[in-house]
Amino acid sequence: MKQILYLLGLLLLCSCNLEKDIDVDLPNHTPQLVVECYLVPGEPYRATVLESSGYFDAPVPPLVPSAQVTILKNGRPLNLTYRPVLHEASGRYFTHSSRDIVSTKPGDVFELRVTDAAGRKLSGFTKVLPVVPIEAVEWKFNDKNKAYLLMSFQDDPNAVNYYRYMTHRDSLSSGSDRDFNLNDNLTNGKRISVGSAYDYEEGDTLIVSLFHLEPAYYEYLNSVDEAKDANGNPFAQPSLIRSSVQGGIGIFTNIALDRKRVILTR
């Protein structure tokens, strides 16, 4: 009898309407300047300047045609021109560029200044890091004709270092096979090796990239990954992008990169 009453109570509970509409008042969104600017040696100066938009705004690029972008190298200014374009090789969209080519050496200091007709001002600094060379790229096949990849490099014991490791198949325009960030908290001054699973086959062409990162760029990349993981996940903690610029949102940094291309053979 107790079991029957328990089941009846459970059925009554399940039949109740447990849904409740909740109205949430969202604060008004104040647009901020948003910038991405990477100084790549041997390539033209390029930057992307947009403005942030509200959650329910139309999904279109919020361009800022009035934005004026200046980059100063060791105090000497260079103005970029508003010239929106899609760069096919990288798949990136740029709004400002210059025909001048980026030339850097470790220790150079660059400053970014962005202003617009609304009176907004954004600024940032980056100090050029030395390239950390890839010492070796090795691979080994198993009995199922699958190979793993092993990349090694030497960490500098006299500095706190941050890195980004990427591998691509065939072309940089395709998505990366591996992409993650690491630091030398546990490996300071040691030879660091980064491996993969048995994911590759004989004849595969792999492009291996090692970036030496500024601390602010390392934090920015990690925050972007956290924001992607939280997007659409009701159980994830919301994540804010940790910017390296002041007066807006985004990243301004230099690219210190070593890259090797290998073809897997037995």
Beta strands, then each sheet from edge to edge (+ up, - down):
strand 1: 33-39
strand 2: 44-51
strand 3: 68-73
strand 4: 76-87
strand 5: 92-101
strand 6: 109-115
strand 7: 121-127
strand 8: 134-141
strand 9: 147-154
strand 10: 162-169
strand 11: 178-183
strand 12: 191-195
strand 13: 205-213
strand 14: 245-246
strand 15: 249-254
strand 16: 256-263
sheet 1: 14+ 7- 6+ 3- 4+ 5- 2+ 1- 15-
sheet 2: 8+ 9- 12+
sheet 3: 11+ 10- 13+ 16-
end
